């Protein structure tokens, strides 16, 4: 990936780590990275971000040609494996926090 390319991120998970990443990117525009969409499992939970940022449909992120990086910070290793596998098949770069997924 070109070091100067804009990173357009699809984020899976908006817990402590996901929300923390969102805040850092909002506060640091010089990083040339932004979160386009966040996939969550609980749409009724209050969140500190615009409502239109969120979806419960993983395919919205995985099939979006503008998203070039998938960041996965969820607690389900099986779902993480499916997300990462699909993202890689779709030629997206991937960052995963799932040690369990990697180990299995």
N, CA, C and O atoms as a GROMACS GRO file, in nm:
protein
  416
    1UNK      N    1   0.085  -0.118   0.000
    1UNK     CA    2   0.000   0.000   0.000
    1UNK      C    3   0.090   0.124   0.000
    1UNK      O    4   0.186   0.131   0.076
    2UNK      N    5   0.058   0.218  -0.083
    2UNK     CA    6   0.131   0.344  -0.092
    2UNK      C    7   0.129   0.414   0.043
    2UNK      O    8   0.023   0.432   0.103
    3UNK      N    9   0.246   0.454   0.092
    3UNK     CA   10   0.258   0.515   0.225
    3UNK      C   11   0.182   0.647   0.237
    3UNK      O   12   0.149   0.688   0.348
    4UNK      N   13   0.154   0.712   0.126
    4UNK     CA   14   0.086   0.841   0.130
    4UNK      C   15  -0.061   0.832   0.090
    4UNK      O   16  -0.129   0.934   0.078
    5UNK      N   17  -0.109   0.713   0.069
    5UNK     CA   18  -0.247   0.693   0.027
    5UNK      C   19  -0.343   0.717   0.143
    5UNK      O   20  -0.315   0.681   0.257
    6UNK      N   21  -0.456   0.777   0.112
    6UNK     CA   22  -0.562   0.796   0.212
    6UNK      C   23  -0.616   0.659   0.252
    6UNK      O   24  -0.650   0.578   0.167
    7UNK      N   25  -0.622   0.634   0.382
    7UNK     CA   26  -0.680   0.510   0.432
    7UNK      C   27  -0.828   0.534   0.460
    7UNK      O   28  -0.864   0.621   0.540
    8UNK      N   29  -0.911   0.458   0.395
    8UNK     CA   30  -1.055   0.464   0.418
    8UNK      C   31  -1.092   0.334   0.488
    8UNK      O   32  -1.085   0.226   0.429
    9UNK      N   33  -1.130   0.346   0.614
    9UNK     CA   34  -1.142   0.231   0.702
    9UNK      C   35  -1.286   0.188   0.720
    9UNK      O   36  -1.376   0.270   0.737
   10UNK      N   37  -1.305   0.057   0.717
   10UNK     CA   38  -1.429  -0.006   0.760
   10UNK      C   39  -1.398  -0.072   0.894
   10UNK      O   40  -1.313  -0.160   0.901
   11UNK      N   41  -1.466  -0.031   0.998
   11UNK     CA   42  -1.435  -0.076   1.134
   11UNK      C   43  -1.540  -0.174   1.182
   11UNK      O   44  -1.660  -0.147   1.174
   12UNK      N   45  -1.496  -0.288   1.231
   12UNK     CA   46  -1.585  -0.386   1.293
   12UNK      C   47  -1.564  -0.381   1.443
   12UNK      O   48  -1.458  -0.417   1.493
   13UNK      N   49  -1.666  -0.335   1.514
   13UNK     CA   50  -1.660  -0.323   1.660
   13UNK      C   51  -1.642  -0.179   1.704
   13UNK      O   52  -1.560  -0.106   1.649
   14UNK      N   53  -1.721  -0.140   1.803
   14UNK     CA   54  -1.713  -0.003   1.855
   14UNK      C   55  -1.718  -0.005   2.007
   14UNK      O   56  -1.790   0.072   2.070
   15UNK      N   57  -1.640  -0.097   2.064
   15UNK     CA   58  -1.623  -0.100   2.209
   15UNK      C   59  -1.513  -0.004   2.248
   15UNK      O   60  -1.496   0.100   2.184
   16UNK      N   61  -1.439  -0.036   2.350
   16UNK     CA   62  -1.332   0.052   2.399
   16UNK      C   63  -1.228   0.077   2.290
   16UNK      O   64  -1.190   0.191   2.265
   17UNK      N   65  -1.181  -0.029   2.226
   17UNK     CA   66  -1.076  -0.015   2.124
   17UNK      C   67  -1.129   0.055   1.999
   17UNK      O   68  -1.066   0.148   1.948
   18UNK      N   69  -1.243   0.011   1.949
   18UNK     CA   70  -1.299   0.072   1.828
   18UNK      C   71  -1.331   0.219   1.845
   18UNK      O   72  -1.299   0.301   1.759
   19UNK      N   73  -1.395   0.252   1.957
   19UNK     CA   74  -1.426   0.393   1.982
   19UNK      C   75  -1.299   0.474   2.003
   19UNK      O   76  -1.291   0.589   1.961
   20UNK      N   77  -1.200   0.414   2.067
   20UNK     CA   78  -1.072   0.483   2.086
   20UNK      C   79  -1.005   0.514   1.953
   20UNK      O   80  -0.953   0.624   1.934
   21UNK      N   81  -1.006   0.418   1.861
   21UNK     CA   82  -0.950   0.442   1.728
   21UNK      C   83  -1.026   0.553   1.658
   21UNK      O   84  -0.965   0.642   1.597
   22UNK      N   85  -1.157   0.550   1.665
   22UNK     CA   86  -1.241   0.653   1.603
   22UNK      C   87  -1.202   0.792   1.656
   22UNK      O   88  -1.184   0.885   1.578
   23UNK      N   89  -1.188   0.805   1.788
   23UNK     CA   90  -1.153   0.935   1.848
   23UNK      C   91  -1.015   0.982   1.804
   23UNK      O   92  -0.997   1.099   1.771
   24UNK      N   93  -0.918   0.892   1.802
   24UNK     CA   94  -0.782   0.929   1.760
   24UNK      C   95  -0.783   0.979   1.616
   24UNK      O   96  -0.721   1.081   1.586
   25UNK      N   97  -0.854   0.909   1.529
   25UNK     CA   98  -0.858   0.951   1.388
   25UNK      C   99  -0.932   1.083   1.371
   25UNK      O  100  -0.895   1.163   1.285
   26UNK      N  101  -1.035   1.107   1.450
   26UNK     CA  102  -1.108   1.234   1.445
   26UNK      C  103  -1.018   1.350   1.488
   26UNK      O  104  -1.029   1.461   1.436
   27UNK      N  105  -0.931   1.324   1.584
   27UNK     CA  106  -0.846   1.429   1.641
   27UNK      C  107  -0.714   1.446   1.568
   27UNK      O  108  -0.638   1.538   1.599
   28UNK      N  109  -0.684   1.358   1.472
   28UNK     CA  110  -0.554   1.362   1.405
   28UNK      C  111  -0.571   1.353   1.254
   28UNK      O  112  -0.541   1.250   1.194
   29UNK      N  113  -0.620   1.461   1.191
   29UNK     CA  114  -0.643   1.456   1.046
   29UNK      C  115  -0.515   1.436   0.964
   29UNK      O  116  -0.522   1.393   0.849
   30UNK      N  117  -0.400   1.467   1.021
   30UNK     CA  118  -0.275   1.451   0.948
   30UNK      C  119  -0.241   1.304   0.920
   30UNK      O  120  -0.151   1.275   0.841
   31UNK      N  121  -0.311   1.211   0.984
   31UNK     CA  122  -0.285   1.069   0.963
   31UNK      C  123  -0.334   1.019   0.827
   31UNK      O  124  -0.299   0.908   0.786
   32UNK      N  125  -0.414   1.098   0.758
   32UNK     CA  126  -0.470   1.058   0.628
   32UNK      C  127  -0.546   0.927   0.639
   32UNK      O  128  -0.532   0.838   0.555
   33UNK      N  129  -0.627   0.916   0.743
   33UNK     CA  130  -0.708   0.797   0.764
   33UNK      C  131  -0.843   0.839   0.821
   33UNK      O  132  -0.851   0.926   0.908
   34UNK      N  133  -0.948   0.777   0.771
   34UNK     CA  134  -1.081   0.808   0.822
   34UNK      C  135  -1.165   0.681   0.823
   34UNK      O  136  -1.143   0.589   0.744
   35UNK      N  137  -1.260   0.678   0.914
   35UNK     CA  138  -1.352   0.565   0.923
   35UNK      C  139  -1.477   0.599   0.844
   35UNK      O  140  -1.547   0.695   0.876
   36UNK      N  141  -1.504   0.521   0.741
   36UNK     CA  142  -1.622   0.545   0.657
   36UNK      C  143  -1.747   0.482   0.717
   36UNK      O  144  -1.855   0.540   0.712
   37UNK      N  145  -1.733   0.362   0.774
   37UNK     CA  146  -1.849   0.290   0.826
   37UNK      C  147  -1.803   0.198   0.939
   37UNK      O  148  -1.691   0.148   0.939
   38UNK      N  149  -1.895   0.176   1.035
   38UNK     CA  150  -1.867   0.088   1.148
   38UNK      C  151  -1.977  -0.018   1.154
   38UNK      O  152  -2.096   0.016   1.154
   39UNK      N  153  -1.938  -0.143   1.159
   39UNK     CA  154  -2.034  -0.252   1.173
   39UNK      C  155  -2.042  -0.290   1.321
   39UNK      O  156  -1.940  -0.317   1.385
   40UNK      N  157  -2.163  -0.291   1.373
   40UNK     CA  158  -2.188  -0.320   1.515
   40UNK      C  159  -2.290  -0.432   1.527
   40UNK      O  160  -2.364  -0.460   1.432
   41UNK      N  161  -2.294  -0.495   1.645
   41UNK     CA  162  -2.394  -0.601   1.664
   41UNK      C  163  -2.516  -0.553   1.741
   41UNK      O  164  -2.621  -0.617   1.734
   42UNK      N  165  -2.505  -0.443   1.814
   42UNK     CA  166  -2.616  -0.395   1.896
   42UNK      C  167  -2.652  -0.251   1.855
   42UNK      O  168  -2.595  -0.156   1.908
   43UNK      N  169  -2.746  -0.235   1.762
   43UNK     CA  170  -2.778  -0.101   1.713
   43UNK      C  171  -2.848  -0.012   1.816
   43UNK      O  172  -2.852   0.110   1.798
   44UNK      N  173  -2.903  -0.069   1.921
   44UNK     CA  174  -2.974   0.011   2.021
   44UNK      C  175  -2.885   0.074   2.126
   44UNK      O  176  -2.931   0.158   2.204
   45UNK      N  177  -2.760   0.035   2.129
   45UNK     CA  178  -2.666   0.088   2.229
   45UNK      C  179  -2.628   0.232   2.195
   45UNK      O  180  -2.595   0.262   2.080
   46UNK      N  181  -2.633   0.322   2.295
   46UNK     CA  182  -2.593   0.462   2.267
   46UNK      C  183  -2.443   0.471   2.234
   46UNK      O  184  -2.361   0.403   2.295
   47UNK      N  185  -2.410   0.554   2.137
   47UNK     CA  186  -2.271   0.568   2.093
   47UNK      C  187  -2.237   0.715   2.073
   47UNK      O  188  -2.324   0.798   2.046
   48UNK      N  189  -2.108   0.744   2.088
   48UNK     CA  190  -2.060   0.882   2.075
   48UNK      C  191  -2.008   0.908   1.934
   48UNK      O  192  -1.891   0.943   1.915
   49UNK      N  193  -2.095   0.890   1.836
   49UNK     CA  194  -2.061   0.915   1.696
   49UNK      C  195  -2.192   0.928   1.620
   49UNK      O  196  -2.297   0.885   1.668
   50UNK      N  197  -2.188   0.988   1.501
   50UNK     CA  198  -2.311   1.006   1.423
   50UNK      C  199  -2.378   0.871   1.391
   50UNK      O  200  -2.310   0.775   1.356
   51UNK      N  201  -2.509   0.866   1.403
   51UNK     CA  202  -2.584   0.741   1.382
   51UNK      C  203  -2.565   0.684   1.242
   51UNK      O  204  -2.566   0.562   1.224
   52UNK      N  205  -2.547   0.771   1.141
   52UNK     CA  206  -2.533   0.721   1.004
   52UNK      C  207  -2.398   0.654   0.978
   52UNK      O  208  -2.376   0.600   0.870
   53UNK      N  209  -2.308   0.659   1.075
   53UNK     CA  210  -2.180   0.591   1.064
   53UNK      C  211  -2.195   0.440   1.082
   53UNK      O  212  -2.109   0.363   1.038
   54UNK      N  213  -2.303   0.397   1.146
   54UNK     CA  214  -2.318   0.258   1.190
   54UNK      C  215  -2.410   0.176   1.100
   54UNK      O  216  -2.504   0.227   1.040
   55UNK      N  217  -2.379   0.046   1.094
   55UNK     CA  218  -2.462  -0.052   1.026
   55UNK      C  219  -2.449  -0.185   1.100
   55UNK      O  220  -2.353  -0.206   1.175
   56UNK      N  221  -2.544  -0.272   1.079
   56UNK     CA  222  -2.532  -0.408   1.132
   56UNK      C  223  -2.503  -0.508   1.020
   56UNK      O  224  -2.494  -0.628   1.044
   57UNK      N  225  -2.490  -0.459   0.898
   57UNK     CA  226  -2.467  -0.544   0.781
   57UNK      C  227  -2.320  -0.543   0.742
   57UNK      O  228  -2.270  -0.444   0.688
   58UNK      N  229  -2.250  -0.652   0.770
   58UNK     CA  230  -2.107  -0.659   0.743
   58UNK      C  231  -2.073  -0.640   0.596
   58UNK      O  232  -1.966  -0.590   0.562
   59UNK      N  233  -2.164  -0.680   0.508
   59UNK     CA  234  -2.138  -0.668   0.364
   59UNK      C  235  -2.131  -0.524   0.317
   59UNK      O  236  -2.069  -0.495   0.214
   60UNK      N  237  -2.194  -0.433   0.389
   60UNK     CA  238  -2.185  -0.291   0.354
   60UNK      C  239  -2.038  -0.248   0.356
   60UNK      O  240  -1.995  -0.172   0.268
   61UNK      N  241  -1.962  -0.295   0.453
   61UNK     CA  242  -1.820  -0.260   0.462
   61UNK      C  243  -1.736  -0.344   0.368
   61UNK      O  244  -1.650  -0.293   0.296
   62UNK      N  245  -1.760  -0.475   0.369
   62UNK     CA  246  -1.675  -0.567   0.293
   62UNK      C  247  -1.687  -0.550   0.142
   62UNK      O  248  -1.594  -0.584   0.069
   63UNK      N  249  -1.800  -0.499   0.095
   63UNK     CA  250  -1.820  -0.483  -0.050
   63UNK      C  251  -1.808  -0.339  -0.098
   63UNK      O  252  -1.831  -0.312  -0.216
   64UNK      N  253  -1.771  -0.248  -0.010
   64UNK     CA  254  -1.757  -0.107  -0.046
   64UNK      C  255  -1.620  -0.086  -0.111
   64UNK      O  256  -1.517  -0.101  -0.044
   65UNK      N  257  -1.618  -0.052  -0.238
   65UNK     CA  258  -1.492  -0.034  -0.310
   65UNK      C  259  -1.409   0.081  -0.256
   65UNK      O  260  -1.287   0.082  -0.275
   66UNK      N  261  -1.470   0.179  -0.190
   66UNK     CA  262  -1.396   0.292  -0.135
   66UNK      C  263  -1.320   0.255  -0.008
   66UNK      O  264  -1.221   0.320   0.026
   67UNK      N  265  -1.365   0.153   0.062
   67UNK     CA  266  -1.297   0.110   0.185
   67UNK      C  267  -1.179   0.023   0.146
   67UNK      O  268  -1.195  -0.082   0.084
   68UNK      N  269  -1.057   0.069   0.182
   68UNK     CA  270  -0.938  -0.006   0.146
   68UNK      C  271  -0.870  -0.074   0.264
   68UNK      O  272  -0.774  -0.149   0.247
   69UNK      N  273  -0.921  -0.050   0.385
   69UNK     CA  274  -0.867  -0.115   0.504
   69UNK      C  275  -0.983  -0.159   0.593
   69UNK      O  276  -1.075  -0.081   0.620
   70UNK      N  277  -0.978  -0.283   0.637
   70UNK     CA  278  -1.074  -0.334   0.735
   70UNK      C  279  -1.001  -0.348   0.867
   70UNK      O  280  -0.897  -0.412   0.875
   71UNK      N  281  -1.057  -0.287   0.971
   71UNK     CA  282  -1.004  -0.302   1.107
   71UNK      C  283  -1.107  -0.380   1.186
   71UNK      O  284  -1.223  -0.339   1.196
   72UNK      N  285  -1.065  -0.491   1.244
   72UNK     CA  286  -1.154  -0.581   1.316
   72UNK      C  287  -1.115  -0.584   1.463
   72UNK      O  288  -1.005  -0.628   1.497
   73UNK      N  289  -1.205  -0.538   1.549
   73UNK     CA  290  -1.179  -0.538   1.694
   73UNK      C  291  -1.302  -0.592   1.768
   73UNK      O  292  -1.356  -0.528   1.859
   74UNK      N  293  -1.345  -0.712   1.726
   74UNK     CA  294  -1.463  -0.773   1.788
   74UNK      C  295  -1.420  -0.889   1.877
   74UNK      O  296  -1.304  -0.932   1.874
   75UNK      N  297  -1.514  -0.940   1.957
   75UNK     CA  298  -1.480  -1.045   2.054
   75UNK      C  299  -1.521  -1.186   2.010
   75UNK      O  300  -1.515  -1.279   2.090
   76UNK      N  301  -1.561  -1.203   1.886
   76UNK     CA  302  -1.604  -1.332   1.835
   76UNK      C  303  -1.502  -1.380   1.731
   76UNK      O  304  -1.499  -1.328   1.619
   77UNK      N  305  -1.420  -1.478   1.767
   77UNK     CA  306  -1.311  -1.520   1.678
   77UNK      C  307  -1.362  -1.585   1.549
   77UNK      O  308  -1.298  -1.571   1.445
   78UNK      N  309  -1.475  -1.654   1.554
   78UNK     CA  310  -1.530  -1.714   1.432
   78UNK      C  311  -1.578  -1.606   1.335
   78UNK      O  312  -1.550  -1.613   1.215
   79UNK      N  313  -1.650  -1.508   1.387
   79UNK     CA  314  -1.695  -1.397   1.302
   79UNK      C  315  -1.575  -1.318   1.250
   79UNK      O  316  -1.574  -1.275   1.135
   80UNK      N  317  -1.474  -1.300   1.335
   80UNK     CA  318  -1.352  -1.229   1.294
   80UNK      C  319  -1.285  -1.300   1.177
   80UNK      O  320  -1.240  -1.236   1.082
   81UNK      N  321  -1.279  -1.434   1.184
   81UNK     CA  322  -1.219  -1.511   1.076
   81UNK      C  323  -1.294  -1.489   0.945
   81UNK      O  324  -1.232  -1.469   0.840
   82UNK      N  325  -1.425  -1.492   0.949
   82UNK     CA  326  -1.506  -1.470   0.829
   82UNK      C  327  -1.485  -1.330   0.773
   82UNK      O  328  -1.472  -1.312   0.652
   83UNK      N  329  -1.481  -1.231   0.861
   83UNK     CA  330  -1.460  -1.092   0.819
   83UNK      C  331  -1.324  -1.076   0.753
   83UNK      O  332  -1.313  -1.020   0.644
   84UNK      N  333  -1.220  -1.125   0.819
   84UNK     CA  334  -1.084  -1.112   0.768
   84UNK      C  335  -1.068  -1.188   0.636
   84UNK      O  336  -1.010  -1.135   0.541
   85UNK      N  337  -1.120  -1.309   0.630
   85UNK     CA  338  -1.110  -1.389   0.506
   85UNK      C  339  -1.177  -1.318   0.389
   85UNK      O  340  -1.120  -1.310   0.280
   86UNK      N  341  -1.297  -1.269   0.411
   86UNK     CA  342  -1.369  -1.199   0.304
   86UNK      C  343  -1.297  -1.072   0.263
   86UNK      O  344  -1.286  -1.042   0.145
   87UNK      N  345  -1.249  -0.997   0.361
   87UNK     CA  346  -1.177  -0.873   0.330
   87UNK      C  347  -1.053  -0.901   0.245
   87UNK      O  348  -1.027  -0.830   0.149
   88UNK      N  349  -0.978  -1.003   0.281
   88UNK     CA  350  -0.858  -1.036   0.204
   88UNK      C  351  -0.894  -1.082   0.063
   88UNK      O  352  -0.826  -1.046  -0.033
   89UNK      N  353  -1.000  -1.160   0.049
   89UNK     CA  354  -1.046  -1.202  -0.085
   89UNK      C  355  -1.089  -1.081  -0.168
   89UNK      O  356  -1.080  -1.083  -0.291
   90UNK      N  357  -1.135  -0.977  -0.101
   90UNK     CA  358  -1.178  -0.854  -0.170
   90UNK      C  359  -1.063  -0.754  -0.186
   90UNK      O  360  -1.086  -0.637  -0.216
   91UNK      N  361  -0.941  -0.801  -0.166
   91UNK     CA  362  -0.819  -0.720  -0.184
   91UNK      C  363  -0.812  -0.599  -0.092
   91UNK      O  364  -0.761  -0.494  -0.132
   92UNK      N  365  -0.861  -0.613   0.029
   92UNK     CA  366  -0.852  -0.507   0.128
   92UNK      C  367  -0.739  -0.540   0.226
   92UNK      O  368  -0.714  -0.657   0.256
   93UNK      N  369  -0.673  -0.439   0.275
   93UNK     CA  370  -0.577  -0.459   0.383
   93UNK      C  371  -0.656  -0.483   0.511
   93UNK      O  372  -0.768  -0.435   0.526
   94UNK      N  373  -0.596  -0.557   0.604
   94UNK     CA  374  -0.667  -0.596   0.726
   94UNK      C  375  -0.580  -0.573   0.848
   94UNK      O  376  -0.460  -0.600   0.847
   95UNK      N  377  -0.643  -0.520   0.953
   95UNK     CA  378  -0.583  -0.512   1.086
   95UNK      C  379  -0.679  -0.584   1.179
   95UNK      O  380  -0.798  -0.551   1.183
   96UNK      N  381  -0.628  -0.681   1.254
   96UNK     CA  382  -0.714  -0.757   1.345
   96UNK      C  383  -0.656  -0.758   1.485
   96UNK      O  384  -0.535  -0.769   1.503
   97UNK      N  385  -0.744  -0.745   1.584
   97UNK     CA  386  -0.702  -0.753   1.723
   97UNK      C  387  -0.728  -0.892   1.781
   97UNK      O  388  -0.710  -0.913   1.901
   98UNK      N  389  -0.769  -0.986   1.697
   98UNK     CA  390  -0.812  -1.117   1.744
   98UNK      C  391  -0.696  -1.216   1.749
   98UNK      O  392  -0.667  -1.284   1.650
   99UNK      N  393  -0.631  -1.225   1.863
   99UNK     CA  394  -0.523  -1.323   1.880
   99UNK      C  395  -0.579  -1.464   1.873
   99UNK      O  396  -0.515  -1.554   1.818
  100UNK      N  397  -0.698  -1.485   1.927
  100UNK     CA  398  -0.759  -1.617   1.926
  100UNK      C  399  -0.786  -1.664   1.783
  100UNK      O  400  -0.765  -1.780   1.751
  101UNK      N  401  -0.833  -1.574   1.698
  101UNK     CA  402  -0.859  -1.609   1.559
  101UNK      C  403  -0.730  -1.654   1.491
  101UNK      O  404  -0.730  -1.752   1.417
  102UNK      N  405  -0.623  -1.582   1.514
  102UNK     CA  406  -0.494  -1.615   1.453
  102UNK      C  407  -0.444  -1.750   1.504
  102UNK      O  408  -0.392  -1.830   1.426
  103UNK      N  409  -0.460  -1.774   1.633
  103UNK     CA  410  -0.411  -1.898   1.695
  103UNK      C  411  -0.487  -2.021   1.645
  103UNK      O  412  -0.430  -2.129   1.631
  104UNK      N  413  -0.616  -2.002   1.620
  104UNK     CA  414  -0.697  -2.116   1.577
  104UNK      C  415  -0.686  -2.135   1.428
  104UNK      O  416  -0.747  -2.226   1.372
   0.00000   0.00000   0.00000
